[in-house]
């Protein structure tokens, strides 16, 4: 929603200022479609050349999510921490082997079913169950599991960053493609020097539209998307770090209520549940 609002603000500010200054939209209307074809087509072609199939697929899948709000809300984190608390509490009371069935079949687990938003996130559930399975097996110590978690989180971060980097590179290249379009317009103008000054002026103005559009598309539309996608990737990584911190605290012998407090502290402050909110949620789970 805010992406669309931001785009509207950019358009109103740029073209509104142009109109107030007395600019005429006729030249823009005539030249813009051709310049957009050159700039957009060249940028898209370069995007295809510069990225492998995996990054292309991830980028196309990520773009629609940029027009939606963040799913990493306080309510989601509360659900995640409550789920981890339920799992660790069951393991503490009944032994680690009691959660083996929940870990092996999370989609059939009553524990996971209490938190449908978490259960629907296949990647997050897989991350949780993989390391719970290692804890159940008892063959790895906390340091070994922490190292493995760090490696997986780093891999996840790189995968999340690839689409953002691809979009950012397109944004960085748009001003240059705008110059290409402008140069072609100048070449066309120079080939028509026998035309009257009024016609040459229109042609030069049309050529400059290419530079204008390249810069506007880059800094007003495409590059901000790359920055937003990178922020969303950081949020996804932070959620995994929360799980990691909670499970490691449990492996080091802390009670479930303390372990989830460890996980709470690593969350971003804007979405982090307060101590009292988490404590109340834990008390409710204990009562239930």
C-alpha positions in Angstrom: 0.0 0.0 0.0 2.8 2.4 1.0 4.6 1.6 -2.3 1.6 2.8 -4.3 1.2 5.9 -2.2 4.9 6.6 -2.6 4.7 6.3 -6.3 1.8 8.7 -6.4 3.7 11.2 -4.4 6.7 10.9 -6.8 4.5 11.4 -9.8 2.6 14.4 -8.3 5.8 16.1 -7.1 7.7 15.7 -10.4 5.0 16.4 -12.9 3.1 18.8 -10.6 6.3 20.9 -10.3 6.8 20.7 -14.0 3.3 22.0 -14.7 3.6 24.8 -12.1 6.8 25.9 -13.8 4.9 26.2 -17.0 6.1 23.1 -18.7 4.2 21.6 -21.6 3.3 18.0 -21.6 3.0 17.7 -25.3 6.7 16.9 -25.8 6.6 14.3 -23.0 3.5 12.7 -24.4 5.1 12.3 -27.8 8.6 11.2 -26.8 7.9 9.2 -23.6 6.5 6.0 -25.3 9.5 5.6 -27.6 12.0 6.5 -24.8 10.3 4.1 -22.4 10.5 1.3 -25.0 14.3 1.9 -25.4 15.0 2.3 -21.7 12.6 -0.4 -20.4 13.5 -2.9 -23.0 17.2 -2.5 -22.6 17.0 -2.6 -18.8 14.9 -5.8 -18.9 17.2 -7.4 -21.4 20.2 -6.6 -19.2 18.3 -8.0 -16.2 17.8 -11.3 -18.1 21.5 -11.5 -19.1 22.8 -10.6 -15.6 21.0 -13.2 -13.6 20.6 -16.9 -13.6 17.3 -18.7 -13.7 17.1 -19.2 -9.9 17.5 -15.4 -9.3 15.1 -14.5 -12.0 12.4 -16.8 -10.6 13.0 -15.5 -7.1 12.8 -11.9 -8.2 9.6 -12.4 -10.1 8.1 -14.1 -7.1 9.2 -11.4 -4.7 8.0 -8.4 -6.6 4.3 -8.9 -5.8 5.1 -9.2 -2.0 6.5 -5.6 -2.1 3.0 -4.2 -2.6 1.8 -5.9 0.6 2.4 -5.0 4.2 5.0 -6.9 6.2 3.9 -10.2 7.7 6.5 -10.0 10.5 4.2 -8.3 13.0 4.2 -8.4 16.8 1.3 -10.9 16.6 3.3 -13.3 14.5 6.3 -13.1 16.8 4.0 -13.7 19.8 2.7 -16.8 18.0 6.2 -18.0 17.2 7.4 -17.6 20.8 4.3 -19.2 22.2 4.8 -22.2 19.8 8.4 -22.6 20.9 7.3 -22.3 24.5 4.7 -25.1 24.0 7.3 -27.4 22.4 10.0 -26.8 24.9 7.6 -27.1 27.8 6.3 -30.5 26.5 9.9 -31.7 26.1 10.8 -30.5 29.6 7.8 -32.3 31.2 7.6 -35.4 29.2 11.1 -35.8 27.7 12.6 -34.9 24.3 11.2 -38.1 22.8 7.6 -36.8 23.4 8.0 -34.2 20.7 9.3 -36.7 18.1 6.0 -37.1 16.4 5.4 -33.3 16.4 8.8 -32.8 14.8 8.4 -35.6 12.2 4.8 -34.6 11.1 4.4 -30.9 12.0 1.3 -30.6 9.7 -0.4 -33.2 11.8 0.8 -31.9 15.1 -1.6 -30.5 17.6 1.1 -28.1 18.9 1.7 -26.6 15.4 -2.1 -26.6 14.6 -2.6 -24.1 17.4 -0.6 -21.6 15.4 -1.8 -21.8 11.7 0.2 -18.7 10.6 3.4 -20.4 11.7 2.3 -23.8 10.4 1.6 -22.4 7.0 5.2 -21.1 6.6 6.9 -24.2 5.3 10.5 -22.8 5.5 10.1 -21.6 9.1 8.5 -24.9 10.2 11.3 -26.8 8.5 14.0 -24.7 10.2 12.4 -25.4 13.6 11.8 -29.1 13.2 15.2 -29.8 11.7 17.0 -28.5 14.8 14.5 -30.0 17.2 15.1 -33.3 15.5 18.9 -32.9 16.2 18.1 -32.0 19.8 16.0 -35.2 20.1 18.8 -37.3 18.6 21.2 -36.0 21.2 24.2 -36.5 19.0 25.2 -32.8 18.7 26.1 -30.3 21.3 25.0 -26.7 21.5 28.1 -25.3 19.8 27.9 -27.7 16.9 24.2 -26.9 16.3 24.8 -23.2 16.7 27.5 -23.4 13.9 25.1 -25.3 11.7 22.3 -22.8 12.4 24.6 -19.9 11.5 25.6 -21.5 8.2 21.9 -22.1 7.3 20.9 -18.5 8.3 23.7 -17.1 6.2 22.6 -19.2 3.2 19.0 -17.9 3.7 20.3 -14.3 3.9 22.2 -14.7 0.6 19.1 -16.2 -1.1 17.0 -13.3 0.2 19.5 -10.7 -0.9 19.9 -12.0 -4.5 16.5 -10.6 -5.8 17.1 -7.3 -4.0 20.6 -7.0 -5.6 19.2 -7.8 -9.0 16.5 -5.1 -8.7 19.1 -2.6 -7.4 21.4 -3.3 -10.3 18.5 -2.6 -12.7 17.9 0.7 -10.9 21.5 1.6 -11.1 21.6 1.0 -14.8 18.5 2.9 -15.8 20.1 6.4 -15.8 22.7 5.0 -18.3 20.0 3.6 -20.5 18.3 7.0 -20.3 21.5 8.5 -21.7 21.6 5.9 -24.5 18.0 6.9 -25.4 19.0 10.6 -25.3 22.1 10.0 -27.5 20.0 8.3 -30.1 17.6 11.3 -30.0 20.6 13.6 -30.5 21.8 11.5 -33.4 18.4 11.8 -35.0 18.4 15.5 -34.4 21.9 16.0 -35.9 20.8 14.1 -39.0 18.0 16.6 -39.4 19.9 19.9 -39.2 18.2 21.2 -42.3 14.9 21.4 -40.4 13.6 24.7 -39.0 14.8 25.7 -35.5 11.3 25.1 -34.0 11.4 21.5 -35.2 15.0 20.9 -34.0 14.0 22.3 -30.6 11.2 19.7 -30.4 13.6 17.0 -31.4 16.2 18.0 -28.8 13.5 18.2 -26.1 12.4 14.7 -27.0 15.9 13.4 -26.7 16.3 14.9 -23.3 13.1 13.1 -22.2 15.2 9.9 -22.3 17.7 11.2 -19.7 14.8 12.5 -17.6 12.9 9.1 -17.6 16.0 7.1 -16.9 16.8 9.0 -13.8 13.2 9.2 -12.7 12.6 5.5 -13.1 15.8 4.7 -11.3 15.6 6.8 -8.2 11.8 7.2 -8.0 10.6 3.7 -8.8 13.0 0.8 -9.2 15.8 1.4 -6.7 13.4 1.9 -3.8 12.0 -1.5 -4.5 15.4 -3.0 -4.1 15.9 -1.3 -0.8 12.4 -2.5 0.4 13.1 -6.1 -0.6 16.3 -6.0 1.3 14.5 -4.8 4.4 12.0 -7.7 4.0 14.9 -10.1 3.8 16.4 -8.8 7.0 13.0 -9.4 8.7 12.9 -12.9 7.5 16.4 -13.6 8.7 15.7 -12.0 12.1 12.8 -14.5 12.6 15.3 -17.4 12.1 17.7 -15.8 14.6 14.9 -15.7 17.1 14.3 -19.4 16.8 18.0 -20.1 16.9 18.5 -18.1 20.1 15.5 -19.7 21.8 16.5 -23.3 21.0 20.1 -22.7 22.0 19.0 -21.2 25.4 17.0 -24.4 25.9 19.9 -26.6 25.1 22.0 -24.8 27.6 19.5 -25.7 30.4 17.3 -22.6 30.7 13.6 -23.1 31.5 11.2 -22.6 28.5 9.9 -19.3 29.9 13.5 -18.0 30.1 14.5 -19.5 26.7 11.7 -17.6 24.9 12.8 -14.5 26.7 16.2 -14.9 25.1 14.5 -15.2 21.7 12.4 -12.1 22.4 15.4 -9.9 23.0 16.9 -10.4 19.5 13.8 -9.1 17.7 13.6 -5.7 16.2 12.3 -3.2 18.8 9.4 -2.1 16.6 7.8 -5.5 16.5 9.2 -7.0 19.7 6.6 -8.0 22.3 7.2 -6.5 25.7 8.3 -8.5 28.6 4.9 -8.3 30.3 3.1 -9.3 27.1 5.3 -12.4 26.6 5.0 -13.2 30.3 1.2 -13.0 30.2 1.2 -15.2 27.1 3.4 -17.8 28.8 1.2 -17.8 31.9 -1.9 -18.3 29.8 -0.2 -21.3 28.1 0.8 -22.7 31.5 -2.8 -22.3 32.7 -4.1 -24.0 29.6 
